[in-house]
Amino acid sequence: MRDIKQIVVHCADTPPSMDIGAKTIRDWHVNDNGWADIGYHYVIRRNGVIEKGRDLDGDGNVDEEVGAHAYGFNKDSIGVCLIGGKGKDGKADANFTVEQYITLAILVRNKLEEYPGSKVVGHRDLSDKPCPGFDTIAFFANITD
């Protein structure tokens, strides 16, 4: 089992009207980027449903896989992607649904229990990107204390 130190929250950089899932992102990552699989471990759709992502060996355990979602931090992190995150002006926008936030909170809380000592960050906290469009650290500080 990998030593998980971070849960990294991302967005798909899609408008609210675009309800895609892991299959579409997998297609983008494999066919457009040339990657072996989708970069994220989990994808949270607009309706709050979680879809499993990166599973290179096909055994259903996505947490064991090294992701491709946060350059320099993949070895010891889990990537969670919220569908949405792009506003009408093309800029980052935290336009996620209530169902997505609830699912995100539950998933992250479960992962924090599974991987004690890990922390939750947004992709923006690890790189020069606005993803996921909100202050992930502050959001989880309010719900995990």
CYANA upper distance limits for C-alpha pairs under 8 A (distance plus 0.5 A):
  1 MET  CA     64 GLU  CA      6.40
  2 ARG  CA     63 ASP  CA      8.39
  2 ARG  CA     64 GLU  CA      6.52
  2 ARG  CA     75 LYS  CA      8.47
  2 ARG  CA     76 ASP  CA      7.19
  3 ASP  CA     76 ASP  CA      6.22
  4 ILE  CA     76 ASP  CA      5.09
  4 ILE  CA     77 SER  CA      5.73
  4 ILE  CA     78 ILE  CA      7.66
  4 ILE  CA    115 TYR  CA      6.75
  4 ILE  CA    118 SER  CA      6.88
  5 LYS  CA     76 ASP  CA      6.02
  5 LYS  CA     77 SER  CA      6.34
  5 LYS  CA    115 TYR  CA      8.06
  5 LYS  CA    117 GLY  CA      7.37
  5 LYS  CA    118 SER  CA      4.73
  5 LYS  CA    119 LYS  CA      6.85
  6 GLN  CA     76 ASP  CA      7.15
  6 GLN  CA     77 SER  CA      5.14
  6 GLN  CA     78 ILE  CA      6.99
  6 GLN  CA    118 SER  CA      5.56
  6 GLN  CA    119 LYS  CA      5.37
  6 GLN  CA    120 VAL  CA      6.18
  6 GLN  CA    121 VAL  CA      7.49
  7 ILE  CA     77 SER  CA      6.01
  7 ILE  CA     78 ILE  CA      5.33
  7 ILE  CA     79 GLY  CA      6.57
  7 ILE  CA     80 VAL  CA      7.79
  7 ILE  CA    108 VAL  CA      7.88
  7 ILE  CA    111 LYS  CA      8.33
  7 ILE  CA    118 SER  CA      7.64
  7 ILE  CA    119 LYS  CA      6.73
  7 ILE  CA    120 VAL  CA      5.31
  7 ILE  CA    121 VAL  CA      6.83
  8 VAL  CA     70 ALA  CA      8.25
  8 VAL  CA     77 SER  CA      7.24
  8 VAL  CA     78 ILE  CA      6.55
  8 VAL  CA     79 GLY  CA      5.42
  8 VAL  CA     80 VAL  CA      6.64
  8 VAL  CA    120 VAL  CA      6.54
  8 VAL  CA    121 VAL  CA      5.59
  8 VAL  CA    122 GLY  CA      5.84
  8 VAL  CA    123 HIS  CA      6.43
  9 VAL  CA     79 GLY  CA      6.63
  9 VAL  CA     80 VAL  CA      5.46
  9 VAL  CA     81 CYS  CA      6.49
  9 VAL  CA     82 LEU  CA      8.07
  9 VAL  CA    120 VAL  CA      8.01
  9 VAL  CA    121 VAL  CA      6.76
  9 VAL  CA    122 GLY  CA      5.15
  9 VAL  CA    123 HIS  CA      6.42
  9 VAL  CA    131 CYS  CA      8.49
  9 VAL  CA    132 PRO  CA      7.01
  9 VAL  CA    136 THR  CA      7.78
 10 HIS  CA     79 GLY  CA      7.58
 10 HIS  CA     80 VAL  CA      6.40
 10 HIS  CA     81 CYS  CA      5.00
 10 HIS  CA     82 LEU  CA      6.61
 10 HIS  CA    122 GLY  CA      6.80
 10 HIS  CA    123 HIS  CA      6.12
 10 HIS  CA    131 CYS  CA      6.15
 10 HIS  CA    132 PRO  CA      5.24
 11 CYS  CA     81 CYS  CA      5.48
 11 CYS  CA     82 LEU  CA      5.09
 11 CYS  CA     83 ILE  CA      6.26
 11 CYS  CA     84 GLY  CA      6.56
 11 CYS  CA     85 GLY  CA      5.97
 11 CYS  CA    131 CYS  CA      6.35
 11 CYS  CA    132 PRO  CA      5.18
 11 CYS  CA    133 GLY  CA      8.16
 12 ALA  CA     81 CYS  CA      6.77
 12 ALA  CA     82 LEU  CA      6.62
 12 ALA  CA     83 ILE  CA      5.46
 12 ALA  CA     84 GLY  CA      6.08
 12 ALA  CA     85 GLY  CA      6.92
 13 ASP  CA     83 ILE  CA      7.80
 13 ASP  CA     84 GLY  CA      6.10
 13 ASP  CA     85 GLY  CA      5.32
 13 ASP  CA     86 LYS  CA      5.40
 13 ASP  CA     92 ALA  CA      7.81
 13 ASP  CA    131 CYS  CA      8.32
 14 THR  CA     18 MET  CA      6.75
 14 THR  CA     83 ILE  CA      7.07
 14 THR  CA     84 GLY  CA      4.97
 14 THR  CA     85 GLY  CA      6.27
 14 THR  CA     86 LYS  CA      5.54
 15 PRO  CA     84 GLY  CA      5.81
 15 PRO  CA     85 GLY  CA      6.99
 15 PRO  CA     86 LYS  CA      5.32
 15 PRO  CA     87 GLY  CA      6.47
 15 PRO  CA     88 LYS  CA      7.52
 16 PRO  CA     83 ILE  CA      8.48
 16 PRO  CA     84 GLY  CA      5.81
 16 PRO  CA     85 GLY  CA      7.94
 16 PRO  CA     86 LYS  CA      7.81
 16 PRO  CA     87 GLY  CA      8.18
 16 PRO  CA     95 ASN  CA      7.03
 16 PRO  CA     96 PHE  CA      7.95
 18 MET  CA     84 GLY  CA      7.78
 19 ASP  CA     45 ARG  CA      7.21
 19 ASP  CA     46 ARG  CA      6.60
 19 ASP  CA     83 ILE  CA      7.40
 19 ASP  CA     84 GLY  CA      8.32
 20 ILE  CA     24 THR  CA      6.70
 20 ILE  CA     25 ILE  CA      8.19
 20 ILE  CA     45 ARG  CA      7.37
 20 ILE  CA     83 ILE  CA      7.39
 21 GLY  CA     25 ILE  CA      7.04
 21 GLY  CA     43 VAL  CA      7.15
 21 GLY  CA     44 ILE  CA      8.09
 21 GLY  CA     45 ARG  CA      6.52
 21 GLY  CA     51 GLU  CA      7.64
 21 GLY  CA     83 ILE  CA      7.88
 22 ALA  CA     26 ARG  CA      6.28
 22 ALA  CA     38 ILE  CA      7.96
 22 ALA  CA     42 TYR  CA      8.37
 22 ALA  CA     43 VAL  CA      6.40
 22 ALA  CA     51 GLU  CA      6.69
 22 ALA  CA     52 LYS  CA      7.60
 22 ALA  CA     53 GLY  CA      6.52
 23 LYS  CA     27 ASP  CA      6.76
 24 THR  CA     28 TRP  CA      6.87
 25 ILE  CA     29 HIS  CA      6.61
 25 ILE  CA     38 ILE  CA      6.86
 26 ARG  CA     30 VAL  CA      6.43
 26 ARG  CA     37 ASP  CA      6.45
 26 ARG  CA     38 ILE  CA      4.70
 26 ARG  CA     39 GLY  CA      8.14
 26 ARG  CA     53 GLY  CA      8.27
 27 ASP  CA     31 ASN  CA      6.11
 27 ASP  CA     32 ASP  CA      7.97
 27 ASP  CA     38 ILE  CA      8.06
 28 TRP  CA     32 ASP  CA      5.56
 28 TRP  CA     33 ASN  CA      7.28
 28 TRP  CA     38 ILE  CA      8.44
 29 HIS  CA     33 ASN  CA      5.44
 29 HIS  CA     34 GLY  CA      6.97
 29 HIS  CA     35 TRP  CA      6.19
 29 HIS  CA     36 ALA  CA      8.48
 29 HIS  CA     37 ASP  CA      7.03
 29 HIS  CA     38 ILE  CA      5.93
 29 HIS  CA     39 GLY  CA      7.47
 30 VAL  CA     34 GLY  CA      5.27
 30 VAL  CA     35 TRP  CA      5.13
 30 VAL  CA     36 ALA  CA      6.44
 30 VAL  CA     37 ASP  CA      6.09
 30 VAL  CA     38 ILE  CA      7.21
 31 ASN  CA     35 TRP  CA      8.02
 35 TRP  CA     39 GLY  CA      8.42
 36 ALA  CA     56 LEU  CA      7.96
 37 ASP  CA     54 ARG  CA      6.38
 37 ASP  CA     55 ASP  CA      7.95
 37 ASP  CA     56 LEU  CA      7.26
 38 ILE  CA     53 GLY  CA      6.58
 38 ILE  CA     54 ARG  CA      5.73
 38 ILE  CA     68 ALA  CA      8.01
 39 GLY  CA     53 GLY  CA      7.90
 39 GLY  CA     54 ARG  CA      6.57
 39 GLY  CA     67 GLY  CA      5.69
 39 GLY  CA     68 ALA  CA      4.58
 39 GLY  CA     69 HIS  CA      5.56
 39 GLY  CA     79 GLY  CA      8.15
 40 TYR  CA     53 GLY  CA      6.07
 40 TYR  CA     54 ARG  CA      6.36
 40 TYR  CA     67 GLY  CA      6.48
 40 TYR  CA     68 ALA  CA      7.10
 40 TYR  CA     69 HIS  CA      6.34
 40 TYR  CA     78 ILE  CA      7.91
 40 TYR  CA     79 GLY  CA      5.27
 40 TYR  CA     80 VAL  CA      6.43
 40 TYR  CA     81 CYS  CA      7.02
 41 HIS  CA     52 LYS  CA      6.52
 41 HIS  CA     53 GLY  CA      4.91
 41 HIS  CA     54 ARG  CA      5.54
 41 HIS  CA     55 ASP  CA      8.33
 41 HIS  CA     62 VAL  CA      6.23
 41 HIS  CA     63 ASP  CA      7.14
 41 HIS  CA     65 GLU  CA      8.43
 41 HIS  CA     67 GLY  CA      7.26
 41 HIS  CA     78 ILE  CA      6.64
 41 HIS  CA     79 GLY  CA      5.73
 41 HIS  CA     80 VAL  CA      6.54
 42 TYR  CA     50 ILE  CA      7.08
 42 TYR  CA     51 GLU  CA      6.27
 42 TYR  CA     52 LYS  CA      5.25
 42 TYR  CA     53 GLY  CA      5.52
 42 TYR  CA     54 ARG  CA      8.25
 42 TYR  CA     79 GLY  CA      7.01
 42 TYR  CA     80 VAL  CA      5.27
 42 TYR  CA     81 CYS  CA      6.69
 43 VAL  CA     50 ILE  CA      6.19
 43 VAL  CA     51 GLU  CA      5.63
 43 VAL  CA     52 LYS  CA      6.90
 43 VAL  CA     53 GLY  CA      7.09
 43 VAL  CA     80 VAL  CA      6.33
 43 VAL  CA     81 CYS  CA      5.21
 43 VAL  CA     82 LEU  CA      6.47
 43 VAL  CA     83 ILE  CA      7.66
 44 ILE  CA     48 GLY  CA      6.22
 44 ILE  CA     49 VAL  CA      6.18
 44 ILE  CA     50 ILE  CA      5.14
 44 ILE  CA     51 GLU  CA      6.88
 44 ILE  CA     80 VAL  CA      7.97
 44 ILE  CA     81 CYS  CA      6.61
 44 ILE  CA     82 LEU  CA      5.40
 44 ILE  CA     83 ILE  CA      6.67
 44 ILE  CA    100 GLN  CA      6.82
 44 ILE  CA    103 THR  CA      7.94
 44 ILE  CA    104 LEU  CA      7.89
 45 ARG  CA     49 VAL  CA      5.90
 45 ARG  CA     50 ILE  CA      6.98
 45 ARG  CA     51 GLU  CA      8.14
 45 ARG  CA     82 LEU  CA      7.00
 45 ARG  CA     83 ILE  CA      5.90
 45 ARG  CA    100 GLN  CA      7.37
 46 ARG  CA     82 LEU  CA      8.29
 46 ARG  CA     83 ILE  CA      6.64
 46 ARG  CA     84 GLY  CA      8.05
 46 ARG  CA     96 PHE  CA      7.53
 46 ARG  CA     97 THR  CA      6.63
 46 ARG  CA     99 GLU  CA      7.67
 46 ARG  CA    100 GLN  CA      6.58
 47 ASN  CA     97 THR  CA      7.83
 47 ASN  CA     99 GLU  CA      6.29
 47 ASN  CA    100 GLN  CA      7.05
 48 GLY  CA     97 THR  CA      8.25
 48 GLY  CA     99 GLU  CA      5.09
 48 GLY  CA    100 GLN  CA      4.85
 48 GLY  CA    101 TYR  CA      8.21
 48 GLY  CA    102 ILE  CA      7.96
 48 GLY  CA    103 THR  CA      6.11
 49 VAL  CA    100 GLN  CA      8.25
 49 VAL  CA    103 THR  CA      7.93
 50 ILE  CA    103 THR  CA      8.10
 52 LYS  CA     62 VAL  CA      7.35
 53 GLY  CA     62 VAL  CA      7.14
 54 ARG  CA     62 VAL  CA      6.21
 54 ARG  CA     65 GLU  CA      7.25
 54 ARG  CA     67 GLY  CA      7.30
 55 ASP  CA     59 ASP  CA      7.47
 55 ASP  CA     60 GLY  CA      6.87
 55 ASP  CA     61 ASN  CA      7.23
 55 ASP  CA     62 VAL  CA      5.56
 55 ASP  CA     65 GLU  CA      6.96
 56 LEU  CA     65 GLU  CA      7.48
 61 ASN  CA     65 GLU  CA      8.26
 63 ASP  CA     78 ILE  CA      7.23
 66 VAL  CA     74 ASN  CA      6.40
 66 VAL  CA     75 LYS  CA      5.95
 66 VAL  CA     76 ASP  CA      7.98
 66 VAL  CA     77 SER  CA      8.19
 67 GLY  CA     74 ASN  CA      5.79
 67 GLY  CA     75 LYS  CA      7.68
 67 GLY  CA     77 SER  CA      8.03
 67 GLY  CA     78 ILE  CA      7.43
 67 GLY  CA     79 GLY  CA      7.40
 68 ALA  CA     74 ASN  CA      6.56
 69 HIS  CA     74 ASN  CA      7.08
 69 HIS  CA     79 GLY  CA      6.67
 70 ALA  CA     74 ASN  CA      6.17
 70 ALA  CA     79 GLY  CA      8.31
 70 ALA  CA    123 HIS  CA      7.24
 70 ALA  CA    126 LEU  CA      7.80
 70 ALA  CA    127 SER  CA      8.39
 73 PHE  CA     77 SER  CA      6.84
 74 ASN  CA     78 ILE  CA      7.88
 82 LEU  CA     96 PHE  CA      7.95
 82 LEU  CA    100 GLN  CA      7.63
 82 LEU  CA    132 PRO  CA      8.26
 83 ILE  CA     96 PHE  CA      7.98
 84 GLY  CA     94 ALA  CA      8.19
 84 GLY  CA     95 ASN  CA      6.93
 84 GLY  CA     96 PHE  CA      6.65
 85 GLY  CA     92 ALA  CA      6.12
 85 GLY  CA     93 ASP  CA      5.43
 85 GLY  CA     94 ALA  CA      5.75
 85 GLY  CA     95 ASN  CA      6.21
 85 GLY  CA     96 PHE  CA      7.34
 85 GLY  CA    131 CYS  CA      8.01
 85 GLY  CA    132 PRO  CA      6.80
 85 GLY  CA    133 GLY  CA      6.74
 86 LYS  CA     90 GLY  CA      6.22
 86 LYS  CA     91 LYS  CA      6.15
 86 LYS  CA     92 ALA  CA      5.32
 86 LYS  CA     93 ASP  CA      5.64
 86 LYS  CA     94 ALA  CA      8.06
 86 LYS  CA     95 ASN  CA      7.89
 87 GLY  CA     91 LYS  CA      5.92
 87 GLY  CA     92 ALA  CA      6.41
 87 GLY  CA     93 ASP  CA      5.43
 87 GLY  CA     95 ASN  CA      7.76
 92 ALA  CA    130 PRO  CA      6.76
 92 ALA  CA    131 CYS  CA      7.48
 92 ALA  CA    132 PRO  CA      7.97
 92 ALA  CA    133 GLY  CA      5.77
 93 ASP  CA    133 GLY  CA      5.78
 93 ASP  CA    134 PHE  CA      8.33
 94 ALA  CA    132 PRO  CA      7.50
 94 ALA  CA    133 GLY  CA      5.40
 94 ALA  CA    134 PHE  CA      6.41
 96 PHE  CA    100 GLN  CA      6.70
 96 PHE  CA    101 TYR  CA      7.54
 97 THR  CA    101 TYR  CA      7.00
 98 VAL  CA    102 ILE  CA      6.70
 99 GLU  CA    103 THR  CA      6.61
100 GLN  CA    104 LEU  CA      6.43
101 TYR  CA    105 ALA  CA      6.60
102 ILE  CA    106 ILE  CA      6.80
103 THR  CA    107 LEU  CA      6.49
104 LEU  CA    108 VAL  CA      6.44
105 ALA  CA    109 ARG  CA      6.47
105 ALA  CA    140 PHE  CA      8.22
105 ALA  CA    143 ILE  CA      8.18
106 ILE  CA    110 ASN  CA      6.67
107 LEU  CA    111 LYS  CA      6.73
108 VAL  CA    112 LEU  CA      6.55
108 VAL  CA    120 VAL  CA      8.27
109 ARG  CA    113 GLU  CA      6.86
109 ARG  CA    144 THR  CA      7.70
110 ASN  CA    114 GLU  CA      6.67
111 LYS  CA    115 TYR  CA      6.35
112 LEU  CA    116 PRO  CA      6.06
112 LEU  CA    117 GLY  CA      7.86
112 LEU  CA    118 SER  CA      6.73
112 LEU  CA    119 LYS  CA      7.89
120 VAL  CA    136 THR  CA      7.72
120 VAL  CA    137 ILE  CA      6.84
120 VAL  CA    140 PHE  CA      7.69
121 VAL  CA    125 ASP  CA      6.67
121 VAL  CA    126 LEU  CA      8.36
121 VAL  CA    136 THR  CA      6.20
121 VAL  CA    137 ILE  CA      6.01
122 GLY  CA    126 LEU  CA      7.74
122 GLY  CA    131 CYS  CA      7.26
122 GLY  CA    132 PRO  CA      6.73
122 GLY  CA    134 PHE  CA      8.45
122 GLY  CA    135 ASP  CA      7.57
122 GLY  CA    136 THR  CA      5.68
122 GLY  CA    137 ILE  CA      7.53
123 HIS  CA    127 SER  CA      6.82
123 HIS  CA    129 LYS  CA      7.52
123 HIS  CA    130 PRO  CA      8.09
123 HIS  CA    131 CYS  CA      5.97
123 HIS  CA    132 PRO  CA      7.00
124 ARG  CA    128 ASP  CA      6.59
124 ARG  CA    129 LYS  CA      5.45
124 ARG  CA    130 PRO  CA      5.64
124 ARG  CA    131 CYS  CA      5.70
124 ARG  CA    132 PRO  CA      7.40
130 PRO  CA    134 PHE  CA      8.50
132 PRO  CA    136 THR  CA      8.36
135 ASP  CA    139 PHE  CA      6.72
136 THR  CA    140 PHE  CA      6.68
137 ILE  CA    141 ALA  CA      6.56
138 ALA  CA    142 ASN  CA      6.91
139 PHE  CA    143 ILE  CA      7.29
140 PHE  CA    144 THR  CA      6.23
141 ALA  CA    145 ASP  CA      6.71
